[in-house]
């Protein structure tokens, strides 16, 4: 694995593909420094445009990436035009950088990806970066005698535990696919390394108190194990499931929180989001930022205790509906159609499993967070969508 990564780096250097190398660095830094990751991401885009102009290379490596960029550009254009119609040019310009510009990644990220073989380096860099972030915070906690938990990651790396957990779940998804499908043989050292990293990941979920990560962990296990279930391996799978359930039970006892109370808080916010959507179902409401609209609705409904919290919808689906309406949601749904259109009988079982695992992770987290509103989330979604899009389209290459 690492030998292949070194060869890919040498190949990129020999071809002077500095854009791809910079994008690789950006994904490594995603968990470690949001500022450095953003800077290197922008640098990779600039270098890509320069390389394309000087070498007369195509802007997109595959047709599927080009289609994804077109859908992303349509969505981005719709947002800007919709905002101008609902407000005016000056207000749209005022809100553009903070509330709209990050959606440009829907059509910019596809430019940066390569073929399936080269993209493996991007995935490896992302995973190494995630575990490096954990190591940094762990060392910081020991040196400063600080508590190793949610706040430590926010203080040191400015990353919310939900995003870090989501990154680790991608690794667990790939790990489970490798272990259950057995399409790729691994030596004992690599197996042991992956198992240790998987245990570390679950321990991080436990320490951070990430409820959604524990749920997704169970869902991923069921997704990847049930299709491979047989009389021969049933005892092993039952044993693994028992271990996961014991961890979940211990995790639940450790938290000692009321899930009903936590859900009630979100339901109240979701109610305000849905009310806003009902007022403008087709095109949404871009007259004000999302938090301002929700706070105004909280005020009208006498829920003054929500005003100081300054919360967004905490649900990506409702956020899209209230901001961009049914039309905006339909455009985004074209991404789903695009990836399923590229799936064929030639697509390997391993690739299909990984795609479904990624969908379980991202779609479940979207139910409790607005992950597209931050660099940590929008880069994650746009990168992995296009990563798996290429994996499906170029499966045999």
N, C-alpha and C positions, 0 to 999 in steps of 0.2 A: 504493500500500500504506500509506504513512505518512499520507497525506491521509485515507484511510478510518479509520485508527486514531484520528486527531485527532477526526474526526466522531463516532466511537463513544464517545470519552471525553466529548465535549461533550454527547452524548445521555444518557449515564449521569449526568452532573452535573445536567442539566436535570430528569431524572426522580428525582433524589436517590437514586440507586441506589448508595449508599456501600459496601454490602457487596460488590458486583461490583468496584468500584474498588479496594477493599482487597485482594480476592483477586488482582486483577491485579498489585498491588504485591507481594503475597506470592510470586507466581510469579517476578517479576523478581528478588526477593531470594533465591530458593532457592539459587542458586549462590554468592551473595555473603556472606550471613550466615544461618546456620541459626537463630540466636536471633531475629533480626528477622523472618525468614520465618515462624517458628512463631508469634510474637506477632501478626503481621498476619493469619495464617491464622485464629487463634482470634478475632481482632477481626472478621474478615469473617463468621464463623459467628454471632457475637453480633448483629452488625448485621442479618444476614439474618433472624434470628428476630424482632428488633424490627420490621423493615420488614414482615415477614409479618403480625405482629400488628396493627400500626397501619394498614396499607393493605389488609388483608384479601386479600392476594395468595396464590395457591397456593404451597405450599412447593417444589414441583418444576415446572420449566418444561415437561418432556415426560414422557410415560408411561414411556419407556425409562429415564429417570433414576430415576423412582419405583420401577421394578422392580429396578434396580441397588441402590438403597438398601435395599429389602426383603431382597434376598439378603445384602447386607452386614450388616444387623442380625441376620439369622438366624445368620450365621457368628460374629459377635461374641458373641451370646447363647450359642451353642454352646460357645465357648471358656470363657466365664465359668462356665457351669453345669458343664461338664466339669471345670474346675479345682476347683470347690467339692466335687464328688463325689469326686474323686481325693485331695483334701487336706481342707480345711475353709474356713470363711468367713475366719478370721483370716489364714491363709497366702495365700489368694487376694487379700485386701485388701493384704497386704504386697507381693505381686508385681505387683499390678494396674498401677500407674503405669509401671513400667519395662518390663514384658513383655507387657501386654495392651492397655493404653489406646490405643496407636497404631493398633490394628486397627479402632478406631471410625471411622477415616477412610473405611472401605469404605462406610459408610452416611451419613457427614457430607459428604464431598466432592460427591456428586451434588446436594446442596442448593444449592451455590454456582454451578453452571454455568447459562448462559443458552441462548438459541437459537444456531443455527449461525453466523449473521452476527456476533453479539456475541462469541462464543467465539474468533473470529479474533484479537481483541485480546489474549486470554489467551495464545495461542500466540506471537504477536509479542513480548509482554512477556517470556515465558519465554526465547525465543531471544536477545533483546537482553541479558537478564540474564546468560546464559551467556557471551556474548562480552565483556560488561563485566567479568565475573569474571576472564577471561583477561587483559584489559587491566590490571586492578588488580595482579595478581600480576606481570605483565611489568614494569610501572613500578616496583613494589617491588623486583624483582630488580635492575633497573638502578641505582636510587637506593642500595640497600644492597650492591651488588656481590655479590649472592647468586646461586646456581645456579638457573636457571629450570627446575624439574622437579617431580617428585612431592611432595617435601618442602616446596617453596615453597607449593604449594596447601594443604597440610595446616597449615603454620605460619600462613599469612595468612588463609585462608578456612575452615579446618577441613573441607575437602571431599576425599574420597578420589578418586583419579584415575579409578577405574572409573565413578563417578557422573557426573563431569564429561564423560567420554568418551561416556557413554550419552546425555547431554543433547545433545552435539554431533552424535551419530548421528541424533537426531530431525531436526535441521536438514538433515543430508545426505539423509535419507530424503525429506523434503519437496522438497528441491532436485532430487533425481533424478526424482521424480514429475513435477515441473514441466517438466524438460528433456526427458524421454522421452515423456510422454503428449501434450504440446503442447496441452492443453485451455485453457490460459490464456496469452495473448500477453504477452510482457514486452518492454519497451523495452531498448535496448542498454545503457543505464546500469545498469538493474536487473540485467540478465544478468551484466554485468561484476562488479557488487557481489557477487552470489550466488556467482559462480565464485571470486572472491578469498576470500570467507568459507569456501567449501568447501576451498580449498587450505590456509587457516589451520587448519581443523579437522583435516585429515589430518596437517598438520605437528605439531599438538598430540599426536595419537595417537603419532606417531613419537617426539617428545621425551619423552613420559610412559612410553613403552615398554609401551603397552596392547595386549597380544597379542590379547585378545578383540575389541577395537575394529577391529583390522586384519582379522580374520576376518569380522566382521559387515560391514565395508566391502565386501569381496568378495561376500558373500552378497547385499547390497542391490543391488549393480551387476548381478549375474546375475538377480535377481528382477525388476528394473525394465527391464532392457535386452533380455532374451531374448524377451519377448512382442512387442516392437517390431522385432525383427530382420527385415531384408529384404535383398534383393540390393543395393539402392541404398545402404543405410547400413552394410552389413557391414564395409567397410574402416575406417570411423570407429569402430565398436564394438570391432573387433579392436585398433585402436590404443589406445583407452581401456583395454581389458582388459590390454594389454601394459604400459601405464604402471603400472597397479595392481599387476601381478605383479612388475614391477621394484622398485616401492616395498616390496612385501612381502619380496622377496629381500634388499634392502638393509637392511630393518628386522630381519630374522632374523640377518643377519651382524653388525649393530650390537649386538644383545642379547648374543650369544655365551653363551647359557644353554642348558641341557639341558631341553627340553620334557618329556622322559620323567621327569626328576627332579622337575620342578614338578608334573607330573601324579601322580607316585607319592606326594607329600606329601598331595595332596587325596584320593587313593584310600584312604589309610590313615584319614583323617578320615571319609570316606564310609562306610567299612566299619563304623566304630563307630556311625554314625548309623543304618545299615541294621539292625545288630544290635539297636539299641534299638527300632526300628520292628517287628522280628519279635517282640519280647517283648510288644508292645501294638499289634497291627495295626489294630484297629477304631477305638479312641478315642485312641491315642497315649499319651504319658507327660508329664503336667504336674505330677508330684510335685516336680520340681526344675527350675531354669532349664536351658536347653539346654546351656550350656557346662559346668555342673556334672555333668550326665548323661554328656556326652562325656568329661570328665576322669576320671570314675569308671570308665568303660569302658576308657579308656587305661591307667589304673592296674591294672585287673584283667588286662589283656592284656600287662602289663610294658612298655608304651611310655611310660616315665617322662619321656622327653624332650619329650613333648607337654604335660605338666602346666603348665609355666611359660608356654606360649604362649597359653593361655586362648582357644582357638579355637571358633567356632561351626561348623556343618556345612559352610559354604562351598558350599552347594547348596540352593537354595530349595525344591526338590521334596522332597528328603530331610528337610529341616528341618520342612516341613509334615507329612509322613508320621510322623516320629518324635514330633512334639509333639501333632498333632491327629488322626492316624490317617487311615484310608481315608474315614471319615465327613466329616472336615474337608476333605479334598481333593475329595470329591464336591460339597460345598456350594460350594467355590470354582469348580468346573467349571461351575456354573450361570451364572457370569458369561460364560463362553465361549458357552454356549447362548443367553444373552440377546442378545449382540451379533450372532450369526449369524441369529437369528430376525428381527432388524430389517433385515437385508440383503435387498434386492429388486431386480427388474430396473430400477427407477428409480434405483438407487444408481449414481452416476457411477463410471467406471473409475478416475479419479483418487483418489476416496475409498477405493475397495477396495484400490488399490495402497498407499496410505498406511497403511491398517489392517494389511495383511499385513507391511509394512515395520516398523511398530511392534511387531508380534508377533515378528518375527525378532529385533529388538533386545532386547526385554524377556525373551523366553523363552530366548534364548541366554545372556544375562547371568545369568539365574536359575540356570543350570547350574553357575556357578562362584562365585556370591555369594548371601548372604542379603539381598537388596535390600529386603525388606519390614521389616527390623528397624530401619532408620534413617529419620529424617524425609526425608532426601534421596531415599530409594527409595520409601517408601510414598506420598509426595505425587506423585512422578513417575508411579507405576503407576495410582493412583486418578484422578489428573487426566486423563491421556491416555486411559485406558479410557473415561471418561465423555465426554471431548472427542470421541472418534471414535464413540461411541455416538450422540451427538446429531448428528454429521455424517452418519451413516448414516440415522437416523430422519427428519431434517429436510433431506434432501439438496436438495430443490427449493425450500426456503424461503429 
